Amino acid sequence: HDPDGSSPQAAGIYANRQAPGTAWGTPTRISGDNGFVVEPKVAVAPGGLAVAAWRNSAGSLWSSQRSGSAAWTGESQVIVSEPQRRGAFQYDMAMNAGGDAIMAWRDFSSDGPTDTYTVKAKRFTQGTWQATEQIVETVDAAESAIQPKVALNNEGRSVIVWKVRNEALRAAVGPA
C-alpha cells in the first residue's frame, strides 16, 4: 500500500533493502500508475539480483528488477490482460542462483459459453522476461487448475505443480 496515497487508486508497490550489518534503506516505489496493485512477490539470487512482481486489478502482471546496489528498473508489463482473457491470477515465481527466474500463473479466459483455465509460465533470463508465454496445461471450468507453485534449479530446469478442482495434484517439468 502506498502510504502517500489517500485512495486505493494511489496504491503502489515499494521495495526496500538491508545490506548485512547496515540499517534499512529508504523505501522506493517500484510500481507505476497502473491501477490498484496486489500480490507482491520477490525472488532474489545470492549475487544480489532481485526481481519483484505484482498484479494489478485488471489481471496483468508487472515486474521490476535491481542488480546489487543499483536502482530498481522501471516497471515492465510481463503479462497483459486482454478482452476475453481475464488475466493472470494465483501466480508464483522462483529464481535460481544464476539469476534466472520463472513465473507460473493461472490464466482465465472466456468466449461466452466456455470458460477455460490455463496454467502458463514465462522465463526471465539475462535480465529480461521472454516474449512468449509457455502453455503448461489447459483445462475446462469443471477442472479449474488453481494455485500453481514453481521451483527452478541451478541448471534451469523448472517444476510447476498445481491443483485441480477434485484436489488432485498435477505437475510438469520444464526443460533446462
N, C-alpha and C positions, 0 to 999 in steps of 0.2 A: 504494500500500500504506500502511496505517495504521501509523506507527512506534510508536504506543502500544499496538497490539493484539498479542496473542500467538497468534492463530489466524486462518485465512482468513475466518472469520465476522466478525472485527473489522475487516476491510479497509475502507478508506474512500477517497474522492476528496478531495484537498486542492488548494487554489488559493493562489497567491502572486502578488505584483505588485511590479514595479520601475518606478518613475517615472523618466524621463530624469534623469540626474545624481544619483540617490539610490541608497542601498543597497536590497537586497531587504527586503521586509517580513517579517512573521511568517506562516507558512503557516496557512491557515484551512480547517477541514474543511467541505466543502460538501455532502457526501452524508450522508444519514441512516442509519438502521439497516435497510437493505432487502436484506440478504444480501451475498454475495460480489459485488464490483463490478469491472468490467473495461472496457477500451477507452475511456479518457477522451479526449475531443476538446474543443477550444475554438475559438471564432470570435470575432474582435474587430473592431469598427468603428473608424475613425480618431478618432471623438469619445470613445472610451473604453468604450462599451457592450461587454460581454463576455458570451457565452453558453457555458456548459460543458455537456457531455452525457456520459453513461456508460450502460453496460448492466449489468444485474445477471444473476446466473446463471439466472434464470427466463426471460430473454429480454425483459424490459421495459426501455424506455429512460427515463432520468431526466434532469432538467435543472435548472440554477440559473443565475442571471444577476446581473450587477452593472453599475451605470452610473457611470462616472467613478470617484470616490473613495468612493462609497457601499459599504456592506457587501453581501455576497452575499445573495441572497434564499434562502428556504428551498427545498429541492428540490421539484420537481413531477414527477409521472409523466406523461411525454409519450405513451408507447406502452405499453399494458397487454397482457401475455401472458395468454391465456385458454385454457381447455380446447379441444383440437383445433386450437389455434393456438399453435404453439410459440414464437412471438415474433419479435422483430426481431434480425437478425444482419447483420454486414458493413455498417454504416451509415456515412454520410458527412454532413458539414454544411458549409455555406458562408454567409457574411454579406456584405452589401454596405455601402457607405459610409454609407447612411442608417440602418443598424441593423436592417434586415430580414434574416431568415435563412431557410434551407430545409434540411430534413433529409431524406435519402433512405435507404432500407434495404431489405434482402431479408427478406421475411416468409415464414415456412414454416408451412403448416398441413396437417393430415392428417385425413381422415374414416375412416381404416382402410385401405381398399384403394387410395385415391387420395392421392398427395402432390402438393401444389400450392405453387409458388413465385411470389410476387408482389413486384414492385418497387413500393414505396409511397413517398409523400412527405407532408410536413407543413410548413406555413409558420409562421414566427414574425414577427408584425407588431405594432407598437405595444406592445411589451413582453410579449406573450403568445403561446403556441402556439395555433394554430387548433384547433378541436374535431374537425374532420373530416379523416380521412386521405384522400389522393388516390391512387387506384389508377393506376399508370403502365402496368404490363403484368402479365398473369398467364400463367404457362407451366406445363406439366406437369413431372413429375420428370425426364423424358427430356431436357428442355432446360435446366432448372436455372439460372435467372437468378442471377448472382453478381456480387459486387464493384461495387455501384453507386457512382458518383462524381458529385458535383453541383457546379455553379457557378451564381452568381447575379450579374447585373449591376445597376448602379445604378438602372435603370428597373424592376427587379423581375422581369425575365424570367429563367427558370431553364433550365438544360440538365442532364439526367440521362443518363449513359452507363453501360451495364452490359454484361457479357459473358454469353454463354450457353455451354452445355457444348461445343459444336463450335468454340469460340474466336471465334465471330462477335461483333462489337460491335453493340449496338443503342442508340438514343438517342431521347429525347423532349424537346421544347421546351415549357416551360410558359408560360402567359400572364403578362403583367405585372400 
